[in-house]
Amino acid sequence: MPIYEYRCESCGYQKEHLQKMSDAPLSTCPSCGKASYTKLLSAAGFQLKGSGWYATDFKNGGGKSASSSSASSSSDSAPAAGCGGGCACHPS
């Protein structure tokens, strides 16, 4: 179940609520009781990091495909930012 963040426009009370996606949005502030409790738009609770797929992510054991053969000329270049050089595109 997702966590939604709400804030009251009247008193400024702010709190996170665990709700089902099918639940109706809350409208009554638990602090002051006014109907000015609105859902806030906030960032997702996760981040995707890394530069792409790893060789271990494929069923065939990371064998080269037609699209990776054209990228083989870039394997001699310096590692990209965040790559560190230990990935499949820059083998040791």
C-alpha positions in Angstrom: 0.0 0.0 0.0 1.3 3.4 -0.9 2.0 6.2 1.7 0.3 9.5 0.9 1.3 12.8 2.5 -1.4 15.3 3.5 -1.4 18.9 4.8 -4.2 21.0 6.2 -4.5 24.4 4.5 -6.1 25.9 7.7 -3.7 24.9 10.5 -0.7 23.6 8.6 -0.8 20.1 10.2 1.0 17.6 8.0 1.1 13.8 8.2 1.7 10.7 6.1 -1.1 8.1 5.8 -0.9 4.5 4.6 -3.9 4.0 2.2 -5.0 1.7 -0.5 -5.0 3.1 -4.0 -8.8 2.5 -4.1 -9.5 4.5 -0.9 -11.1 7.9 -1.2 -8.7 10.8 -0.4 -8.9 12.2 3.2 -10.5 15.6 3.5 -11.0 16.2 7.2 -7.9 17.4 9.2 -7.3 15.2 12.3 -5.9 18.2 14.1 -8.4 21.0 13.6 -11.3 19.1 12.1 -11.8 21.4 9.1 -12.3 20.0 5.6 -9.2 21.5 4.2 -6.9 18.4 4.4 -5.3 17.9 1.0 -3.0 15.3 -0.6 0.5 16.6 -1.4 2.5 15.7 -4.4 5.8 14.3 -3.2 8.8 12.4 -4.7 8.9 8.7 -5.0 10.5 6.8 -2.2 13.1 5.1 -4.4 15.7 6.0 -6.9 17.1 4.0 -9.8 20.9 4.1 -9.8 23.4 2.8 -12.2 24.2 3.1 -15.9 22.1 0.3 -17.3 21.9 -3.5 -17.6 24.5 -5.9 -16.3 25.7 -9.0 -18.0 24.1 -11.2 -15.3 20.6 -9.7 -16.1 20.2 -11.9 -19.2 19.3 -15.6 -19.6 22.0 -16.4 -22.1 24.8 -15.5 -19.6 25.6 -12.1 -21.0 26.6 -13.2 -24.5 27.0 -10.4 -27.1 24.0 -9.6 -29.2 23.9 -7.7 -32.5 23.2 -4.4 -30.7 26.2 -4.8 -28.4 28.6 -5.5 -31.2 28.3 -1.9 -32.4 29.0 -0.7 -28.9 32.2 -2.8 -28.6 34.3 0.1 -30.0 33.3 2.2 -27.0 34.7 -0.4 -24.5 38.2 1.1 -25.1 37.0 4.4 -23.8 37.1 5.7 -20.2 34.3 4.5 -17.9 31.2 6.7 -17.8 30.4 8.7 -14.7 29.1 6.3 -12.1 30.3 3.3 -14.0 33.5 2.7 -12.0 34.9 0.5 -14.8 33.6 -2.8 -13.2 30.7 -3.2 -15.6 30.2 -5.4 -18.7 31.0 -2.5 -21.0 34.4 -2.0 -19.4 35.8 -5.4 -18.5 38.9 -5.6 -16.4 
